[in-house]
Amino acid sequence: MIKETEILRAIMRSESAYAYYIDQKRYHQALRIYRANKMLYNLLSMYSSNCSEELLQPVFDYIFHLEDWFEQFKSLKKSNPGLEDTFVFEKLEYGISYPKDFKQLIKTI
């Protein structure tokens, strides 16, 4: 069974990787986010099988956000960037936004 603390730490790792990425937006920095998000995605997927009913839709929304992000990452990666190349994500027109309130929501459980 996945604990909320595991998910919170995975989110913290992802946010930390993003904090390093945001100023320079380099491919090697995006790779850190990718690895952190893969771990978070796996935890959220497992967590969705036994979380409370009230958390189910927010968990699904976070999963969908990550799936959108992964698809954009794969699309950008096709340009075969070098580690120091600029690698910029854009908000998808119908993508699900980053769930800013998710950490607070899961802390209340």
JOVENGI-V906950 format. One record per residue. N is the residue number from 1. RES is the residue in one letter. PHI is phi in whole degrees, -180 to 180 (* if undefined). NEAR is the number of other C-alpha atoms within 12 Angstrom. Layout:
# JOVENGI-V906950
[[N & RES & PHI & NEAR] [N & RES & PHI & NEAR]]
This chain:
# JOVENGI-V906950
[[1 & M & * & 15] [2 & I & -81 & 20] [3 & K & -93 & 19] [4 & E & -60 & 29] [5 & T & -63 & 21] [6 & E & -65 & 23] [7 & I & -67 & 35] [8 & L & -60 & 26] [9 & R & -68 & 22] [10 & A & -65 & 28] [11 & I & -65 & 35] [12 & M & -60 & 21] [13 & R & -63 & 23] [14 & S & -62 & 29] [15 & E & -65 & 27] [16 & S & -65 & 19] [17 & A & -62 & 26] [18 & Y & -64 & 28] [19 & A & -61 & 17] [20 & Y & -71 & 20] [21 & Y & -73 & 25] [22 & I & -58 & 19] [23 & D & -80 & 14] [24 & Q & -101 & 18] [25 & K & 54 & 24] [26 & R & -98 & 26] [27 & Y & -59 & 29] [28 & H & -64 & 24] [29 & Q & -74 & 29] [30 & A & -66 & 39] [31 & L & -63 & 30] [32 & R & -62 & 25] [33 & I & -62 & 35] [34 & Y & -57 & 30] [35 & R & -64 & 24] [36 & A & -64 & 28] [37 & N & -69 & 37] [38 & K & -62 & 25] [39 & M & -63 & 25] [40 & L & -61 & 33] [41 & Y & -58 & 32] [42 & N & -64 & 24] [43 & L & -63 & 31] [44 & L & -64 & 39] [45 & S & -62 & 27] [46 & M & -68 & 22] [47 & Y & -62 & 29] [48 & S & -64 & 27] [49 & S & -78 & 18] [50 & N & -142 & 18] [51 & C & -76 & 24] [52 & S & -65 & 17] [53 & E & -59 & 14] [54 & E & -68 & 15] [55 & L & -93 & 26] [56 & L & -57 & 22] [57 & Q & -67 & 20] [58 & P & -60 & 29] [59 & V & -66 & 35] [60 & F & -60 & 26] [61 & D & -62 & 25] [62 & Y & -66 & 35] [63 & I & -60 & 32] [64 & F & -64 & 24] [65 & H & -58 & 28] [66 & L & -66 & 35] [67 & E & -62 & 27] [68 & D & -61 & 26] [69 & W & -63 & 30] [70 & F & -61 & 26] [71 & E & -65 & 19] [72 & Q & -67 & 24] [73 & F & -59 & 30] [74 & K & -61 & 19] [75 & S & -64 & 17] [76 & L & -67 & 23] [77 & K & -67 & 24] [78 & K & -62 & 12] [79 & S & -77 & 14] [80 & N & 55 & 15] [81 & P & -72 & 20] [82 & G & -81 & 17] [83 & L & -58 & 17] [84 & E & -95 & 16] [85 & D & -73 & 19] [86 & T & -66 & 22] [87 & F & -144 & 30] [88 & V & -114 & 25] [89 & F & -91 & 24] [90 & E & -122 & 17] [91 & K & -66 & 15] [92 & L & -72 & 18] [93 & E & -55 & 9] [94 & Y & -116 & 11] [95 & G & -77 & 21] [96 & I & -90 & 20] [97 & S & -68 & 22] [98 & Y & -59 & 25] [99 & P & -79 & 23] [100 & K & -58 & 16] [101 & D & -89 & 18] [102 & F & -63 & 28] [103 & K & -59 & 25] [104 & Q & -65 & 17] [105 & L & -61 & 20] [106 & I & -72 & 28] [107 & K & -68 & 16] [108 & T & -82 & 14] [109 & I & -82 & 15]]
